[in-house]
């Protein structure tokens, strides 16, 4: 058994852990990062899944990565290059038509389905962007907390609340009403109030079920839609892109930035316990028997995992433990990586073109998505699932052999836990067959072009990436688990109920996605607390 003393030990070498480590080390602290797997990056990794074919294994597209994090870590100098999709989204339809979305495309394409919807589109985008702008400004802010204690503890939080109020106060009355709608309504109700044609509602409504095991008509799903428009690529707001070399290029560049600052990144170092003394976190123990003592412990892990497996429950307040046991997690995601001998040919667009660089949405209406969710809740998965397909090799020829391609299939809806006690290990391949067959209905010949595949069920995502319930967001993005209530009311400031223990992963504000924001914000809080002694 070896013992190491350091200033900070971080549990988990995913992107938020690396970001947090970077900011702490840049402030002069000694930092150790412990990663359970043999590669850093968490769910943002690039791996070979079939001979000659590699892809982003779990997270698969770029938009939400915060520009300040990119700039501060100088990721471009360290090799990160992000390219935009040449078409944002492509929505094929059963009648052979398709909706195309992207700069200079969306309005004209929408007009082929509804002239009224095309006229409404600019105002919809303007009002959605007005709300997104305000919330975008809050991404790198610590949410107002509700601490116990007197005025000394409460005053900073009151000032923080006033700052948030000022930002929201910058909206006119229409904007404030839109904020209320987007936080409380379903995406379906929100979109039905704007548009009349199914394709445009499906295009926007898909964002409400991404990583969200819910119907687009579930109250609160409008916020999930909003969450996905916060991002930007190369300075262009709302754009989506691809990291050359896959998502692992992001985390490898982050790891390089960390190592330049002297951060000790250890892989194959699974943490088994947060070590505490007199009720305070003072370090961690690893599966190999090593103990790393530190002034502060930072968890870049799912909050349920942190408190269910790593922290002694005897030192955690009972009410926190009870609420954490009810912390909702499970995104209904079935993730596939597919090796292809050739590019798909869609019935709606059989020729090669920009649509093959897009996010290809196979779900033609909100009703289709609603039925998929209902059937999954009943049977464990839908016989007509929702699939978004990306073909990153159309933008990055380093991922597949010449002439061949890789496809990412992000499949909704499947139940995080199967009904009737069934096991995902027994159904992985049959459901993977279903996903391939579903794509083949839209792009005949797709199934015959598959030369290899990797299928990850919710159980696999939990095993491989410690995503409890397969939840890509480390907890659902519902009103009771957002902002000052993420992960639990009273601990939104990244400080957990055990002194010396902090949370820097997606289970903290502002939530999931490859953003780097929770890591950035948590580092600021840790530094502030350590400077206070």
Secondary structure, 3 states (H helix, E strand, C coil): CCEEEEEEEEECCEHHHHHHHHHHHHCCCCEEEECCCCCCECCCCEEEEECCEEEECCCCCECCCCHHHHHHCCCCCCCCCEEECCCCEEEECCCCCEEEECCCCHHHHHHCCCHHHHHHHHHHHHHHHHHHHHHHHHCCCCCCCCCCCCHHHHHHHHHHHHHHHHHHHCCCHHHHHHHHHHHHCCHHHHHHCCCCCHHHHHHHHHHHCCCCCCCCCCCCHHHHHHHCCCCEECCEECCCEEECCCCHHHHHHHHHHHHHCCCEEECCCCEEEEEEECCEEEEEEECCCCEEEEEEEEECCCHHHHHHHHCCHHHCCHHHHHHHHCCCCCCCCEEEEEEECCCCCECCECCCCHHHHCEEEECCCHHHHHHHHHHHHHHCEEEEEEEEEECHHHCCCCCCCCCCEEEEEEEEEECCCCHHHCCHHHCHHHHHHHHHHHHHHHCCCHHHHEEEEEEECHHHHHHHHCCHHHCCCCCCCCHHHCHHHCCCCCCCCCECCCECEEECCCCCCCCCCCCCHHHHHHHHHHHHHHHHC
